[in-house]
Amino acid sequence: MMLRTLDFKRILVVAAVACFGTGWTGSGWAQSPPGGERSRPSAGTPMTVILQDGSGFEVDELREESGRYIYRMGNMQGFLDRGEVAAVRVAKSEEAERGMTPLSLDFTTGHRGLDRLIIEVGTANRLDPLLIYLVMREESGFNYRAVSRVGARGLMQLMPATARRLGIRNIENPRENVEAGTRHLRWLIDLFQGDVNLALAAYNAGESAVRRHGWRIPPYAETRRYVWRINTAYRRMKAE
C-alpha cells in the first residue's frame, strides 16, 4: 500500500498560526493577571487556569483540596499542584474580553477545554493541533480512561515506560497525558527527520520496529491502517 507523505511544512506552519484564536502571545497568555494573582474558584463554574509557564487551559469545574487543584473537563478529571498555578479566573467569553474573533477550528473533540488544550500543546511543540487531534481520536476516541490490550493508557495511549521517561506522574491525568503524548510525537518526528508517516508508524508500533524495517512503515496491517487513516483524514479535513 502506497502512502502519500503528509505535508510536514504545512503541519509546522499551521501550528505557528493556530495560536491566534487562543490568546497565546508566544511567551504566555495575553493579559494574564500580574504578580501571579489567584482568584478563588467556585465549584461548578467554568474556569480558565493559567499555569506558571504562562500557558493556560479551560475547565468546566475547579476546586481546591489539600494543597492542589482538582479540575474537571467534561467527564475527565485531573489535578494540578497549587504551585503550578499562577492564576485562576472565571472563563467568561475570552475572545470578546481580548477583542478577538471567536475560536475557529478544523476539529472538535466535543469539549472546548480539551480543544484548547490540544491547541496549546501543539503550539508549544510546533505541531498542527489537527494532527494531535487525529492521533488522539485514533488512539483513544477521546476516552481519558482508555486502556489498550498491551497496556497503553489515556487520551494519547501512552505506554507506562514511555510515560515514566516523559516524567508523567499520573498517566490518566488528561493534561499530563496530552502534553506528554504530544512531546513524544514531536520527538518521533525529529527522530525520523521530519517524516510524519514514519513518526506515526513509530507512535503505533514503536520506533524500534520502524528502524528494524529499514526506516520504513512496518508491514503490520494495524500500523499501515493507522497511518493511512490519519493521513487520509488530515488531507480531507484540510481540504474542507
C-alpha positions in Angstrom: 0.0 0.0 0.0 1.5 3.3 -1.1 1.1 6.2 1.4 1.4 9.8 0.4 3.6 11.9 2.7 1.9 14.4 4.9 2.8 18.0 4.2 5.1 18.5 7.1 5.9 22.1 6.4 2.2 22.8 6.5 1.9 21.0 9.8 4.6 23.3 11.3 3.1 26.5 9.7 -0.4 25.7 10.9 0.9 25.2 14.4 2.6 28.6 14.3 -0.6 30.4 13.4 -3.1 28.2 15.4 -2.4 30.3 18.5 -4.2 33.4 17.1 -7.6 32.3 18.4 -6.3 31.4 21.9 -4.7 34.5 23.3 -1.2 32.9 23.1 1.4 35.6 22.5 4.4 33.3 22.1 5.6 33.9 25.6 2.4 33.3 27.5 -1.3 34.2 27.6 -2.2 37.7 26.8 -3.4 39.9 29.6 -2.8 37.3 32.3 -3.1 38.7 35.8 0.1 40.3 37.1 2.1 39.0 40.0 0.6 35.5 39.9 -2.7 36.6 41.4 -5.2 33.9 42.2 -9.0 34.3 42.3 -10.9 31.7 44.3 -12.7 29.3 42.0 -16.3 28.4 42.5 -17.5 24.8 42.3 -19.4 24.2 39.1 -18.2 27.4 37.4 -16.2 27.2 34.1 -12.7 28.5 34.8 -9.5 29.4 32.9 -6.4 28.1 34.7 -3.2 30.0 34.0 0.0 28.0 34.8 3.3 29.4 35.9 4.9 28.9 32.5 2.2 31.3 31.0 0.2 28.5 29.3 -3.5 28.0 30.2 -6.5 25.9 29.6 -10.2 25.9 30.3 -12.0 23.6 32.7 -15.7 23.1 33.5 -15.1 22.9 37.2 -12.2 23.6 39.6 -11.9 23.1 43.3 -9.0 23.4 45.8 -8.3 20.5 48.0 -5.3 19.5 50.2 -2.9 21.9 48.5 -3.8 21.1 45.0 -6.5 21.9 42.4 -8.8 19.2 41.2 -10.3 20.0 37.7 -13.0 18.5 35.5 -13.2 18.7 31.7 -16.4 17.1 30.6 -16.2 13.6 32.1 -12.5 13.8 32.6 -10.8 14.7 35.9 -7.2 15.6 36.8 -5.2 17.6 39.3 -2.6 20.3 39.5 -0.3 21.1 42.4 -1.1 24.6 43.8 2.4 25.7 43.0 1.9 25.0 39.3 -1.0 27.5 39.0 -0.3 31.2 38.6 -3.9 32.4 38.3 -7.5 31.2 38.1 -10.4 33.2 36.7 -13.9 32.7 35.5 -13.9 31.6 31.9 -16.1 34.3 30.5 -16.0 34.9 26.8 -12.3 35.2 26.5 -12.4 36.1 22.8 -14.7 39.1 23.5 -12.6 40.0 26.5 -9.5 40.2 24.4 -11.1 41.8 21.3 -10.5 38.7 19.2 -12.7 36.8 16.8 -14.2 33.6 18.2 -12.1 30.5 18.1 -12.5 28.7 14.8 -11.1 25.2 14.4 -10.9 22.5 11.8 -11.9 20.0 14.5 -13.6 19.5 17.8 -13.4 16.8 20.5 -16.8 17.8 21.7 -15.3 19.7 24.6 -13.9 23.3 24.2 -11.5 22.9 27.1 -9.9 19.8 25.5 -9.8 21.6 22.1 -7.9 24.5 23.6 -5.5 22.1 25.4 -4.7 20.5 22.1 -4.1 23.9 20.5 -1.8 24.9 23.4 0.4 21.8 23.4 0.5 21.9 19.6 1.7 25.5 19.6 4.3 24.7 22.3 5.6 21.7 20.4 5.4 23.3 16.8 2.8 20.8 15.6 -0.5 21.3 13.9 -3.2 20.8 16.5 -5.2 18.9 13.9 -2.6 16.2 13.8 -2.7 15.8 17.6 -6.5 15.7 17.4 -6.4 12.9 14.8 -3.8 10.9 16.7 -5.9 11.2 19.9 -9.1 10.2 18.0 -7.4 7.2 16.6 -5.7 6.2 19.9 -8.5 6.6 22.5 -11.6 8.1 20.9 -11.2 10.9 23.4 -11.7 8.4 26.3 -9.2 9.5 29.0 -9.6 6.2 30.8 -8.9 4.0 27.7 -6.6 1.1 28.2 -5.3 -0.9 25.3 -4.7 -4.7 25.2 -1.0 -4.0 25.6 -1.4 -1.6 28.5 -1.3 1.8 26.8 -3.3 4.3 28.7 -5.2 7.6 28.5 -6.1 10.1 25.7 -2.8 9.7 23.8 -2.4 6.0 24.8 1.0 6.2 26.4 2.8 3.0 27.5 3.8 3.2 31.2 7.5 3.1 30.3 7.1 6.0 27.8 5.1 7.9 30.5 7.9 7.4 33.0 10.5 8.6 30.5 8.4 11.7 29.9 8.1 12.4 33.6 4.3 11.8 33.9 3.1 11.5 37.5 -0.4 10.4 36.7 -0.9 8.7 33.2 -4.7 9.2 33.4 -4.4 13.0 34.1 -5.8 14.5 30.9 -3.4 17.4 30.8 -0.3 15.4 31.6 -1.2 12.7 29.1 -1.9 15.1 26.2 1.2 17.1 26.9 3.5 14.1 27.1 1.9 12.4 24.1 2.5 15.5 22.0 6.1 15.8 23.2 6.6 12.1 22.3 5.1 12.7 18.8 7.3 15.7 18.3 10.4 13.7 19.4 9.5 10.9 16.9 9.1 13.4 14.0 12.5 14.8 14.9 14.0 11.3 15.2 12.8 10.4 11.7 14.0 13.6 10.2 10.6 15.2 9.6 8.9 12.1 8.1 5.5 12.3 9.7 4.3 9.0 8.3 7.3 7.2 9.9 6.6 9.1 13.2 3.0 7.9 13.1 4.1 4.4 12.4 6.5 4.6 15.4 3.8 6.0 17.6 1.7 3.0 16.8 4.3 0.2 16.6 7.4 1.7 18.4 10.5 3.4 16.9 12.5 0.1 17.1 10.0 -1.5 14.6 10.5 1.3 12.1 14.3 1.1 12.4 14.2 -2.7 12.2 12.3 -2.5 8.8 14.9 -0.2 7.2 13.3 3.1 8.3 10.0 2.2 6.5 6.5 1.7 7.7 6.5 -1.8 9.2 4.4 -4.4 7.3 1.9 -4.7 10.1 -1.7 -4.4 8.9 -2.7 -2.4 12.0 0.1 0.1 11.7 -0.4 0.6 8.0 -4.2 1.2 8.5 -3.3 3.6 11.4 -1.0 5.7 9.3 -3.4 5.6 6.3 -6.4 6.7 8.3 -4.7 9.6 10.0 -3.0 10.6 6.7 -6.3 10.5 4.8 -8.3 12.3 7.5 -5.7 15.0 7.7 -5.8 15.7 4.0 -9.6 15.6 3.8 -10.2 17.9 6.8 -7.6 20.4 5.4 -9.4 20.4 2.0 -12.8 21.1 3.5 
